[in-house]
Amino acid sequence: MTFARELRDQLKNVHTYAVTPFLASDTTQIDREGFAWNLEFLLRQGVRVIAVGGGTGEIEALSVDELELLARTALEVVGTKALVISCLPGNFRDATELARRYERLGAKIMLGMPPLIRGKIPADLSGVADFFQHISRVTPVPLMPYNTQGWPAEFFVQLAEIETIIGVKDPCHVPHEFFRAIQLLGDRFVWVGNKKHDPGVAHLRYQMGMEGFTSGQSNFYPEPELAIHEAAARKDWDKIIRIQRRIAPLEQLRLAHDDAAMVKAGMDLVGLTGGPVRPPRRNAPQEAGNALRQALETLGVGTKSARLA
């Protein structure tokens, strides 16, 4: 399968993983209007890759119908202004059904959460390969597996045999394996990693072949994330180091609490629609929200009215 150069180039960017806003009065319902407003904000800020229904979007708490709703809304709001990545859960039947629905909606690419145990390598990875192979037979829509399990480089080589896989999202929990995979496969995949603000290592990961990175923070503060990627294109490593050092406190706060909850708290602070998370996640505690407000003020991020003026 030959992927369009345009799609590959689009993927080489900052990938904002959008939150899923729920109604404050009823978390069983998605706030579709608030979701659309958040997407419009991202477009105005220059974000050009938006993933919906992913980990930051609380995919584990969403139904198949809700994931379809998010994808449909995003495709309608974003249009051709940015690339929308629709996400597939690790459940075999749900992923199969959604892959077909996403194709009907006109999705250009899907992110595939891995099956089995998140955060742990299964004893036999052949089942994971079979999972993604099955999705590739269901639809020709390009696929990007998400390596939450710490796969060895040799498994990336196995995934490269699946024609519809265009890239890999890797959180770089095992960065040396990510680097080894890049060395083994070159430009077979678009390599999307994690920028890791604390400690700031984004410049090192770009130097080893990372071509873009994922971001939850850019839901409410995209400017530094986009600036990092722009600096990487110019190989301005010193600028990346300076930016990461400045915004590291935000990552420290997010890592100390539930990531989706803290991103939503940040969105509420700048006048977007964050709102509550769904159980078993818990909303950010008040002290964490206060610390986040202070960190944003230190960075010069203004009030709600000033932020969205």
N, C-alpha and C positions, 0 to 999 in steps of 0.2 A: 504494500500500500504506500503510495506517495503522498505525503502531507503537503498541503499548500505552504509555500514559504511564508505567506502572510500570517498564517496561524502560528507557525513556529516563532516568528518574530514577535507576535503579540504576547506570547507566553514569556518572553524574556523581559520581565518587568516585575514590579511589586504586585503581589497578589493579595488583595484585601479580602479577608474572610469575614463576610458580613454576619452580624448577629441576627437572630430571629426575635423581633420584638413581640411580646405578648401583651394583651390588654391588662392593665393594672387591676381592673375589676374582676378579671376572669382569665387566668393563665392557661386555660384550655383552649383559648382562642388567639389566633395570630392577629396582630395589629397591622393589617395590610396597608392602611393609609400611612402609618408611621414607617413601615418598611420602605414604601415608595419614596417617602420624604428623605429617608437616610440615603437611599441610592442616588437621589438627585444631588444631595450634598456631596457625595463622593465624586460624581461627575464634574461638579463645579470646581472641586479641588484638584482635578487633574488625574484622578485614579482611573486606570484604563484596563484593569483586570479585577473582576469581582467574583468571588466564589460564594455561592449561597447554599445554606443547609449543610455546612461543614462542621468541624469540631467546635469552633467558636460559635457557630450557629446552632449548637445543641442538637446535632443530628440524632443522637441516641434517644432523645425525647420527642422526636417528630415522627408522625405517621407518613405513609406513602403519599396520601392525598395532600398532606401539608407540604411535603417536599416538592410535589408537583406544583402546588400553589406558589411557592417561593420562586421556582424556576420560571413559571409563566409570568409572574409579576415582574421579575427582573428583566426578562427578555422584552417585555412590553415597555418598561420604563427606560431601559438602557438603549435598546435598539442597536444601532451600529456605532454608538459613541464609545463603547467599551466591550471587552470580551467577558461574557458571563460563563462561569464554570458551574455546572449543575453537579451536585454530589450524590453519590450512591452509598447506601449503608452496606455494612459487611454481611448482612443477612442475605442468603442466596436467593430466596424467592422474591423478597422485596427489591433487591438490586435488579433482578431480571425484569420484573414488572416496570420499575422506574426507567430502566434503560429504554424500553419500548416507548414509554410515555415521553421521555425527553426527546427522543428522535422525532416523534410526532409534533412536538412543540417547536422544533427547529434548532435544538441545542447544537452548538459547534464543538463542544468538548465536555467530558464528564470526569470528575475526580472519583476514584474508587477507593473507599475505605477497605482495609484488608479484612478478610473473614477470620474467625477464630479469636485468639486472645490478643487484645490490644496491648502493646508495650512489651510483648514477649514473643520470641521466635518459636513458632510451632516445631515440634520434634521432626515433622516431615513437611517440608515446604512445598511438596508437589501438589498438595491440596490447594494451597494459595494460588499457585500457577494455574491449576485447573479452574479455579474460581474466575480469574481474569480472562482465561481462554474462553470460558462459557459466555461471559459478557460480550466478548468480541464476536462471537457467533450470533448473538441476539441482534446486534446493531453495528453498523459501520462507523458510528460516531466515535471520533478519537477519544482515547482513554488515558488517564494519568493516574496510576496507582499511588497511594499514599503509604509510605514506609513508616508506619508507627511501630513496627515490630523489630527493627534493627537487623534487616536482612544483610547477609554477607554479599560481597561484591559478585560472587559467582551466580547468585540468584538473579541479579540484574541482567546478567548475560542470558539466563533462561527466559526472563521476561521479554528480552529483545527479540525473541522468536515469535512473539505475538504481534501481528502486523499493525493492529489498530492502536497499540500503545505508542503515544507520541512523546511523552515525557514522564518524569518521576518527581513527585513531591517528597522531599526527605527532610525531616526535622533535624538531621545531623546529630542525633543522639550518639551515633558511632561515626564521627566525621571521617576517620581514616578509611572506613569501608566505602563511604560516599566518594572519596577521592580515588580509591582503587577502582571503583566502578566507572568513573569518568575516564580513567586511564585505559581501561579495558574496552570501552564502547565509544569513546570520542563523541561525535555529533549524532550518534544513533538516537539519543534522547535529548530533549530540552531538560536541563538540570535545574530544578527549582529547590532551593534549600532554605535554611533558617539563618537570619542575620546575627542573632545572639548579641544583644546590646551590652550585656554584662556577663563576662568581660567582652569588650568590643572586638569581635573577630571577623566582621563582615568583609573587610578588605582581604583577609587571608583566604576566606572561602571563595571570593571572586577570583583571586589569583589561582586557586586550585581548579577552577572551571565552573563554579556556580554561575548561573546566568540570570537569576532572578531570585526573589525570596518571598516568603509568605508573611503576612502581618495581620494581627488583630488590632494593634494600636492605631493603625491608619483609619479605623472606623471613626475615630474622633480627633486624631491629630496626624494627618497624613503627610504634612509638609516635610518633616525630617526623613521619613521613610523614602519618599520620592527623591529627595536630595541625595540620599545615600546611593540610590541606583544611578542617578545622573552622574554622580562623582565617579562611580565605578566605570562607567562608559568612557570617561576621560582618564582613567587610572590615577585619579587624584586620591591616593590612599590616605594622605595626611588629613584631608577634609573629612573622609569617612570616620577616621579615628576621633576627630574633634566632635563630630555630630553624635557619635555613639557615646562618648564620654558625657556629653551634656544630657542625653535623654535616658541614660542608664537607670536613674531613680524610678522612672515609670515602669521599667521591666522588673525591677526589684519588687515593687508593690504588686504587680500582677502575679509574679511567681509565688509571693507569700500568701496569696488568696486564690480563689477560683478564678480562672482566666476570663471566662465568659462574663461572670458577674462583675469583675473589675472593668472590663471593656464597656459593659452596659452602664456602669457608674460613671465612667468618663464621658460617655455619650450624653447622659443626663446632665452632666455638669456644663457641657457646651451647648445645650439646647436642642439636642437631637432626641430621637426616641430610643432609649435604652430599655428602661423598665425592668421588671422582675425576671428572674430565671425560673425554670421549671424544676420541681423536685426530681431527683434527690439533691440537685444543686441548691445552694443557699445564696441569697443575696449578699452583696458585700456588706460587712459590718460598718457601722457608722464611723468608727475610728479610721477604717481603711479609706472610706470615702473622703473623710476630712484630710487625710494625708495625701490623697490623690489630688484634691483641690489645691492644696498648698503647693504640691509639685508642679501642677500646671501653671499656677500663678507665678512661680519662680521662673518658669520657662517663658513667661510672657503670653500665655494663652488667656484671652480675655474673657469677659462675662458672656452670658448667653446671648444678650442682644448684640454685643460687639462682635461676637464670634460668627454670627450668621447674618450680619448686616450686608 
